[in-house]
Amino acid sequence: MQLPWPAENMDMKVTRSTISTLVTVLAVVILVAAIPSAVRDTFETGRVYLFSGQFLEELPQRLTGPGRLRFVLQPLVAILLGWRSGLGDARAGRPAYLYALLSGVAGRKESLRSGFAAIRDLLAIGIVLDAVAQLLIYGQVHPGAAVVIGPVLICIPYAAARALTTRVARLVQRDSGNSK
């Protein structure tokens, strides 16, 4: 049987970049697909879910319902990624992550870029998991909540772990340099 395409195209390699792109695209597709129902809900109720009392009332349900394990796993993975990036910052002599972001030192743009590159997949997975949890718990997806809850579980632990790791690694390097 003759294939309609060349057989050498069948050896497509799945790289980390390809998986990363697919996860990001999946998150965007879910969010875009949820927008019409969110807009309809806003018109019917006269409120935006993310800024409503209902969102705050339903927040504890996320901690006890399907997907509650991610409230431990996502921050833990973010901390591990922050630790790895913080060690890289210390080795490269870059300033502590939060200091570089918040102060006017050169390299703010590079710090943002490297931080986003490190947590891009985790952010996308967080958005997807929050959307799935919402679907299981509430029967609908609120895209604004998915965009807020997932990243908060990731960005704060990542930034704190990266900054603290850089500081501690520098102290250890300085102490080991002084003891020689």
C-alpha positions in Angstrom: 0.0 0.0 0.0 1.3 3.4 -1.0 1.2 6.2 1.6 0.0 9.6 0.4 3.0 11.2 2.1 6.7 10.3 2.2 7.6 7.7 4.8 10.6 9.7 6.1 8.0 12.2 7.6 6.8 9.4 9.8 10.0 9.7 12.0 8.8 12.9 13.6 10.6 13.5 16.8 8.7 14.7 19.8 10.8 17.2 21.6 10.4 19.0 24.9 9.6 22.2 22.9 6.9 20.4 20.9 5.2 19.2 24.1 5.6 22.6 25.7 3.9 24.2 22.7 1.1 21.6 22.7 0.4 22.2 26.4 0.3 25.9 25.9 -2.0 25.6 22.9 -4.3 23.3 24.9 -4.6 25.9 27.7 -5.3 28.7 25.2 -7.9 26.5 23.4 -9.7 25.7 26.7 -9.7 29.4 27.7 -11.0 30.5 24.3 -13.7 27.8 24.3 -14.9 28.9 27.7 -15.2 32.6 26.8 -18.7 32.4 25.2 -20.2 30.8 28.3 -18.5 33.3 30.5 -19.8 36.2 28.5 -23.3 34.6 28.5 -23.1 34.2 32.3 -22.0 37.8 32.7 -25.0 39.0 30.7 -27.5 36.8 32.5 -26.3 37.6 36.0 -24.9 41.1 35.5 -21.7 40.3 37.3 -18.2 39.0 36.3 -17.6 35.7 38.1 -14.0 36.5 39.1 -15.0 39.7 40.9 -18.2 38.3 42.5 -19.1 37.0 45.9 -19.8 33.6 44.3 -16.2 33.2 43.4 -15.1 33.8 47.0 -17.8 31.5 48.3 -16.8 28.7 45.9 -13.0 29.1 46.6 -13.0 26.6 49.5 -14.7 24.0 47.3 -11.6 23.9 45.1 -9.5 22.8 48.2 -11.8 19.9 48.9 -13.1 18.8 45.5 -11.5 17.1 42.6 -8.1 18.3 41.8 -7.2 19.3 45.4 -3.8 17.5 45.1 -2.7 20.1 42.7 -2.7 22.7 45.5 0.2 20.8 46.9 1.9 19.5 43.7 1.9 22.7 41.7 3.5 24.9 44.3 6.0 22.0 45.1 7.0 21.8 41.4 7.3 25.6 41.2 9.6 25.6 44.3 11.8 22.9 42.7 12.0 24.9 39.4 12.7 28.1 41.4 15.5 26.2 43.3 17.1 25.1 40.1 16.9 28.5 38.5 18.2 30.2 41.7 21.3 27.9 41.6 21.8 28.9 38.0 21.5 32.6 38.9 24.1 32.2 41.7 26.5 30.4 39.4 26.1 33.0 36.7 26.5 35.9 39.2 23.1 37.3 38.5 21.2 39.2 41.2 18.5 37.6 43.2 15.4 37.1 41.2 12.9 39.3 43.0 15.6 42.0 43.5 16.3 42.0 39.8 12.6 42.2 39.0 11.7 44.9 41.5 14.7 47.1 41.4 16.0 49.1 38.5 19.0 46.9 37.8 19.8 45.9 34.3 18.5 42.5 33.3 14.9 42.9 34.4 13.7 41.8 30.9 16.1 38.8 30.9 14.9 37.8 34.4 11.3 37.9 33.3 12.1 35.9 30.2 14.0 33.2 32.0 11.4 33.0 34.8 8.6 32.7 32.2 10.5 30.1 30.2 11.0 28.0 33.4 7.3 28.0 34.4 5.5 28.3 31.1 4.5 24.7 31.0 3.6 24.7 34.7 1.4 27.7 34.1 -0.4 26.1 31.2 -0.9 22.9 33.1 -2.2 24.9 36.0 -4.8 26.6 33.8 -5.8 23.3 32.3 -6.1 21.6 35.7 -8.2 24.5 37.1 -10.5 24.4 34.1 -11.0 20.7 34.5 -11.6 21.0 38.2 -14.2 23.8 37.5 -15.9 21.6 35.0 -16.0 18.7 37.5 -17.1 20.8 40.5 -19.4 23.5 38.9 -20.3 22.0 35.5 -18.8 25.0 33.7 -15.5 26.8 33.2 -14.8 30.3 34.3 -11.8 31.4 32.2 -10.9 34.3 34.5 -10.7 32.1 37.5 -8.6 29.6 35.7 -6.1 32.3 34.6 -5.9 33.6 38.2 -5.9 30.5 40.4 -3.4 28.4 38.4 -0.7 31.1 38.0 -1.0 32.2 41.7 -0.2 28.7 42.8 2.9 28.8 40.7 4.4 32.3 40.4 4.6 33.2 44.1 6.3 29.9 45.2 8.6 30.0 42.1 9.7 33.6 42.6 10.3 33.2 46.3 12.2 29.9 46.0 14.4 31.3 43.2 15.3 34.4 45.1 16.0 32.6 48.4 18.0 29.9 46.7 20.2 32.5 45.0 20.8 34.3 48.3 21.6 31.1 50.2 23.9 29.8 47.4 25.8 33.1 47.4 26.2 32.9 51.1 27.5 29.3 50.9 29.9 30.3 48.0 31.2 33.2 50.0 31.6 31.1 53.2 33.4 28.3 51.3 35.7 31.0 49.6 36.5 32.5 53.0 37.4 29.2 54.6 40.1 28.3 52.0 
